[in-house]
Amino acid sequence: MKAAVKRPVQLKLKRVMDIAVSLAGLALLSVPMAVVAAVIKLESPGPALLKQKRAGQGGKLFVLYKFRSMREAEPGREAHEQRVTPFGTFIRRWRVDELPQLFNVLKGDMSLVGPRPTLPYQVERYNEFQRRRLEAKPGITGWAQIHGDRSLTWPERIELDVWYVDNWSLALDIRILFITPLALLRIRKVNAETGPPEDKISKI
C-alpha cells in the first residue's frame, strides 16, 4: 500500500482500531451471532460456519470465515441459486453472513476496511494493474462497497480498490466505516445472487 508506506504511525493505529472494534463487535454481537448459527442449523443440515480459502495481502492465502447461506449440493439440483436457503438470502442481503470475518480481523488476516478478499483462481487471472489491489490487507467493507458494491462491474471495482490503495489514510478508513451502514441500506435492493457474471467479482 503506497500511501501506507508514508504513514507508518497511521498504519499501526489502523491495526489498533481493527483489534479494538473487532473485539467490541464480537462481544456485542455474540448472542445475535449464536442465534444466526442456530437458525442456519435448523433450516438445513451442515455446519453453520464455513471456512474458505481467500487471497489476502500480497496474494497470501488465508482461511476466511462466513455463515453458511446455502444447502449442500444434491444430485440433480441444477441451479446454483436454488441452493440458497430463505434465511441465507436474508443474511446475504444484509451482509450478516460476513460477521464471522471479525475473527479474521482479530487474527490479522483482514482489516475492517480494504478491498474484498477474492478467490485464488481470480488472483491467478490478475494483470499487473489488478494485482495492485493486493497491496492492501483485505477488508470487511471498502471504498468499492460504499460506491455500488455488487452493482459495479469488475473493472469498476478494480479502479476503486486501486484508488483506495493509492489514497489510503486512517481518516479515509473511518469515513468508510461511518458511510457503510447508509450505503448498505441504499444498495440492498440488489438480489442475493450466488454467482457473479464473468465481468463481476464474487461478493465474497
C-alpha positions as CSV (number, residue, x, y, z in Angstrom):
1,M,0.0,0.0,0.0
2,K,1.9,3.0,-1.3
3,A,0.1,5.6,0.9
4,A,0.6,3.4,4.0
5,V,4.4,3.4,3.5
6,K,4.3,7.2,4.0
7,R,2.1,6.8,7.1
8,P,3.6,4.1,9.4
9,V,2.1,5.5,12.5
10,Q,-1.3,5.6,11.0
11,L,-0.8,2.0,9.8
12,K,-0.1,0.9,13.4
13,L,-3.2,2.8,14.6
14,K,-5.2,1.1,11.9
15,R,-4.3,-2.3,13.4
16,V,-5.1,-1.0,16.9
17,M,-8.5,0.1,15.6
18,D,-9.1,-3.3,13.9
19,I,-8.4,-5.1,17.2
20,A,-10.5,-2.8,19.3
21,V,-13.5,-2.7,17.0
22,S,-13.4,-6.4,16.2
23,L,-13.2,-7.3,19.9
24,A,-16.1,-4.9,20.7
25,G,-18.1,-6.2,17.8
26,L,-17.7,-9.9,18.8
27,A,-18.6,-9.1,22.4
28,L,-21.8,-7.1,21.4
29,L,-22.8,-9.5,18.6
30,S,-22.1,-12.8,20.3
31,V,-25.7,-13.5,21.2
32,P,-27.1,-12.4,17.7
33,M,-24.4,-14.5,16.0
34,A,-25.3,-17.5,18.1
35,V,-29.0,-17.1,17.1
36,V,-28.0,-16.8,13.4
37,A,-25.9,-20.0,13.7
38,A,-28.9,-21.8,15.4
39,V,-31.3,-20.8,12.6
40,I,-28.9,-22.0,9.9
41,K,-28.5,-25.3,11.6
42,L,-32.3,-25.7,12.0
43,E,-33.0,-24.7,8.4
44,S,-30.7,-27.2,6.7
45,P,-28.1,-29.8,7.6
46,G,-24.5,-28.9,7.7
47,P,-22.2,-26.6,9.6
48,A,-23.3,-23.1,10.5
49,L,-19.8,-21.7,9.8
50,L,-17.9,-22.1,6.5
51,K,-14.2,-21.9,6.1
52,Q,-13.0,-20.9,2.6
53,K,-9.6,-20.0,1.2
54,R,-9.1,-16.5,0.0
55,A,-6.2,-14.4,-1.2
56,G,-5.0,-11.7,1.2
57,Q,-2.4,-9.1,1.2
58,G,0.3,-9.9,-1.3
59,G,-1.7,-12.8,-2.5
60,K,-1.1,-14.8,0.6
61,L,-3.8,-17.4,1.2
62,F,-5.8,-17.4,4.4
63,V,-9.0,-19.1,5.7
64,L,-12.0,-16.8,5.6
65,Y,-15.0,-17.4,7.9
66,K,-18.6,-16.8,7.0
67,F,-22.0,-18.1,7.9
68,R,-23.3,-20.8,5.6
69,S,-26.1,-19.5,3.3
70,M,-26.6,-22.5,1.0
71,R,-27.7,-26.1,1.3
72,E,-25.1,-28.7,0.5
73,A,-25.1,-29.8,-3.1
74,E,-27.5,-32.5,-4.1
75,P,-27.6,-34.8,-7.1
76,G,-29.9,-33.4,-9.8
77,R,-30.1,-29.9,-8.3
78,E,-29.1,-28.0,-11.4
79,A,-29.3,-24.3,-10.4
80,H,-26.7,-22.9,-8.1
81,E,-29.3,-20.3,-7.0
82,Q,-31.6,-23.0,-5.8
83,R,-29.2,-24.0,-3.1
84,V,-29.5,-20.6,-1.3
85,T,-31.8,-21.0,1.7
86,P,-34.5,-18.4,2.5
87,F,-32.6,-17.4,5.6
88,G,-29.4,-17.5,3.5
89,T,-31.0,-14.9,1.2
90,F,-31.7,-12.7,4.1
91,I,-28.2,-12.9,5.7
92,R,-26.6,-12.3,2.3
93,R,-28.7,-9.3,1.6
94,W,-27.8,-7.6,4.8
95,R,-24.2,-8.9,5.0
96,V,-24.9,-10.8,8.2
97,D,-23.1,-13.8,6.7
98,E,-19.9,-11.8,6.9
99,L,-20.0,-11.2,10.6
100,P,-17.6,-14.1,11.4
101,Q,-15.0,-12.2,9.5
102,L,-14.5,-10.2,12.6
103,F,-12.4,-13.2,13.7
104,N,-10.3,-12.8,10.6
105,V,-9.8,-9.1,11.5
106,L,-8.8,-10.1,15.0
107,K,-6.3,-12.6,13.7
108,G,-4.8,-10.1,11.4
109,D,-5.7,-11.8,8.1
110,M,-8.1,-9.0,7.3
111,S,-8.8,-5.4,8.3
112,L,-12.1,-3.7,8.9
113,V,-11.6,-1.7,5.7
114,G,-9.9,-2.8,2.5
115,P,-10.5,-4.4,-0.9
116,R,-12.7,-7.5,-0.5
117,P,-10.7,-10.8,-0.4
118,T,-11.0,-12.8,-3.6
119,L,-10.8,-16.4,-4.7
120,P,-7.3,-17.8,-5.6
121,Y,-8.3,-18.6,-9.1
122,Q,-9.4,-15.0,-9.7
123,V,-6.0,-13.7,-8.5
124,E,-4.3,-16.1,-11.0
125,R,-6.0,-14.1,-13.7
126,Y,-5.0,-10.7,-12.5
127,N,-2.9,-8.4,-14.7
128,E,-0.3,-6.1,-13.3
129,F,-2.8,-3.3,-12.6
130,Q,-5.3,-5.6,-10.9
131,R,-2.6,-7.1,-8.6
132,R,-2.2,-3.7,-7.1
133,R,-5.3,-4.2,-5.1
134,L,-3.4,-6.9,-3.2
135,E,-1.1,-4.3,-1.8
136,A,-3.7,-3.6,0.9
137,K,-5.0,-6.0,3.5
138,P,-8.5,-7.2,2.5
139,G,-11.4,-5.7,4.4
140,I,-15.0,-6.4,5.5
141,T,-16.0,-3.2,3.8
142,G,-14.2,-0.9,1.5
143,W,-14.2,2.0,-1.0
144,A,-15.8,-0.1,-3.7
145,Q,-18.5,-1.3,-1.3
146,I,-19.8,2.2,-0.5
147,H,-19.8,3.1,-4.2
148,G,-22.1,0.4,-5.5
149,D,-20.9,-2.9,-4.3
150,R,-22.3,-5.8,-6.4
151,S,-23.9,-3.3,-8.9
152,L,-20.3,-2.5,-10.1
153,T,-18.5,-4.3,-12.8
154,W,-15.2,-6.0,-12.1
155,P,-13.2,-3.3,-13.8
156,E,-15.0,-0.6,-11.8
157,R,-14.2,-2.4,-8.6
158,I,-10.6,-2.7,-9.5
159,E,-10.4,1.1,-10.2
160,L,-11.9,1.9,-6.8
161,D,-9.7,-0.6,-5.0
162,V,-6.6,0.7,-6.5
163,W,-7.7,4.3,-5.8
164,Y,-8.0,3.2,-2.1
165,V,-4.5,1.7,-2.1
166,D,-3.0,4.9,-3.5
167,N,-5.0,7.3,-1.3
168,W,-5.2,5.3,2.0
169,S,-5.3,7.1,5.3
170,L,-6.8,6.4,8.7
171,A,-9.2,9.2,8.2
172,L,-10.4,7.5,4.9
173,D,-11.0,4.2,6.8
174,I,-13.0,6.0,9.5
175,R,-15.1,7.7,6.8
176,I,-15.8,4.4,5.0
177,L,-16.8,2.8,8.3
178,F,-19.3,5.6,9.0
179,I,-20.7,5.6,5.5
180,T,-21.0,1.8,5.2
181,P,-24.4,1.4,7.1
182,L,-26.0,4.1,4.9
183,A,-24.6,2.5,1.8
184,L,-25.8,-0.9,2.9
185,L,-29.4,0.5,3.2
186,R,-29.1,2.1,-0.2
187,I,-27.6,-0.8,-2.1
188,R,-29.5,-3.8,-0.5
189,K,-32.1,-3.7,-3.3
190,V,-29.7,-5.9,-5.2
191,N,-30.9,-9.5,-5.1
192,A,-28.8,-12.2,-3.3
193,E,-27.3,-13.8,-6.4
194,T,-24.8,-16.6,-5.7
195,G,-22.6,-16.4,-8.6
196,P,-21.2,-13.3,-10.5
197,P,-21.2,-12.9,-14.3
198,E,-17.8,-13.0,-15.9
199,D,-17.2,-9.3,-15.7
200,K,-18.0,-9.1,-12.0
201,I,-16.3,-10.4,-8.9
202,S,-17.8,-12.6,-6.3
203,K,-19.3,-10.8,-3.3
204,I,-17.1,-12.8,-1.1
